[in-house]
Amino acid sequence: KDGRKMSKSGGNALNVDELLKDYGADVCRWWVASLAYDNDIKVDLSFFDIAGESYRKVRNTLRFLLGNCGEVQPELPSPTSIDGWVLAKCAELQEKVINAYNAYEFRIAQQALYDFCNDTLSATYLAAVKDRLYCDSVDSDGRLQTVSTITRISNILVKLLAPFMPHTADEAWRSMHEDASCVQFENF
């Protein structure tokens, strides 16, 4: 903060144990994934606060999805429906993230996952289908299709998040698949 470079010998290095205790391993990993590692990296505790907020937005979206998972319908929704639209966006996300992982472009993968959760899901899709989930009858075709869509997305999203948020992803995976082993053993 005072313009000096951070170093152990200068006595101003961040203590990793304290960071993990204060923010958690998944937030720290989420922050590291957001870095452009080909440049010098500046570190300040406020960066972890920002990473924590970003992580919580993704986690809360995931919690909403998991709270509405159910049976997967055998038929895919019409591509012109909002369910078809979001599944197409999810397929685009999956391709982008896997390509970024393969190219070691973790920042691109992290940003794509955040944008999908924050913009595509929370701000658009989930806002549009809340009435279907909470107001339509439990066995209505529209609600069942939305639950199926949410379940499909959740399965993909948890796997894609697992490298950055292993603890959160594993907990989510096990809540979706009671007899499942660790999500880290799953294929993308």
N, C-alpha and C positions, 0 to 999 in steps of 0.2 A: 504494500500500500504506500510505502514511503519512497518508492523509486529504486530501492535496492533489489538486487537479484536474490531470489529465494535460494537458500543453501543451508545444509546442515551446520557447516562451520559458522555461518552467520547467526545461527540460533533462530532462524525464522522459517524453517521448513514445516510443512504441514505434517502432522502425525497421522499416518494411515490408520492406526488402530482407533484413534479418536474420530476420524472421518467415518469409518465403518460403524462405530458405535452411534454417532450422531445422525448419520444419513442412511446407513444400511448399504449392503453390498450391491443391491440392484440399482440404487440411485447412483452410486459411484461408477458402476459399469456403464450405466446410461450416459453419464457425463463423459466418460472416456470415449464412448462410441460417437459422441457429438463433435469430437475434436478433429481439426485438420492437422493430422500428425506429421505432415510434411513441412510444417513451420514450427518455430518456437512456440511453446505452450505457456501461456500466462495462467497462473492459478491464484484464485482468491476464494475465500469461503462463500462469497456471494454467488459464485458460479455454481456451487453445489446447491444453494438455495433455488436457483433458477432450474437446475437439472431436477431437483426434487419436485418442483411445481409441474414440470413437463412430464415427469414420471407419473405423478398422481393423476394427471389428466388421462394418460394412457391406461393406468390401472383402473380408474373409475369407469372408463368406457368398457373395459374388459369385464368389470363387475356387473355392469348393466347387461352386457351380452350374456354372461353366464347365468344371470338371474332369469333370463328368458329363453334359455336353450330347451330343446325338447326333441321330438322325433323328426328325423329327416324324411321329407316327402320324396317319393321315388321320382316324381316329375320335376324338372327344372322349371322355374317361372318363365313367363313370356319375357323375351329380351326388352320389350317396350314397357314392362312394369317397373316400378321402383325397386322391387326385389331383383329383377333381372339386371337392372342398371348397377346396383351395388355389388352383385356377384361379378359382373364384368370388371368393375373397379378393383375388386379384391383379386381377381386373376391378374390384372395389370400390376397391382402391388406385389403379388407373389413373384412374378417374373422380374420386376425391378429389384426387389430385395435379394433374391437368389443371385441375380447377376452381380449386384453390388458385393455380396458376400464373396462370391467367386473371384472378384477383382480386388478384394481387400479394401473396398471403398465403404468402410463402416459408417462414415458420416452420412453418405447418401442413403444407406439402408435405414439408419436411425431416423433421419429426417422424413423419409417416405413413410415409415411406420407411424411416426408422430402425426404427420399431416393426414394420413388415412383415418387414424383414430379421432383426431380433433375435428377435422373438416368434413371428410366424407361420411364418417359414422355419426359422431355427436351432433354436429351442426346441421347435417342434412338428413341422412337416412333415418336415424333413430328418432329425430324430432318429427319426421313425417309419419312414422309408423306407430307412435305411442298410442294413438287412439285405437288403432287396430288391436294392439296388444292388451290394452286395459279396458276398452269399451265394447269390443265385439264379443260375441259369444265364444266360449272356449273352443268349440268345435267348428267355427266358421272357416270357410275355405281361405279367406284372406288372412286370418290370424294364423292358421296352421302353416300357410306358405311363408309368412313372415318368421315364425318360429323356426321353420326349417332353414330359411336363409340365414338367420342369426346363428344357428347351430353350425352350418357349413362355414360361415365366416369365422366363428370362434375357433374351430378346429385348425383352420389355416393360420389365423393370427397368433394363436398361442405358440405354434411351432416356429413361426417367423420371429417372434419376440424372445424365444428361449435363449439364443446366444447372448443377448444383452441383459435379460432379466431372468436368469435361470431359476431363482427361487420363486418369483411371482408366477412364471410360466408353469413351473412344475406343480405348484399349488392349484393353479387354474386347471391344468390338464387332469390332475387327479380328481378334482371336483366334477369334471365332465365325464370321466371314465373311471368309475369306482374301482375296477379291478386292473387298472392300467399300471404299467411301470413308469419310470421317469420319462418325461417328454423328450429328454435329450436322446433317447433311443429311437425316436420317431424320425422318419424321412420327411423332408420338406414336401 
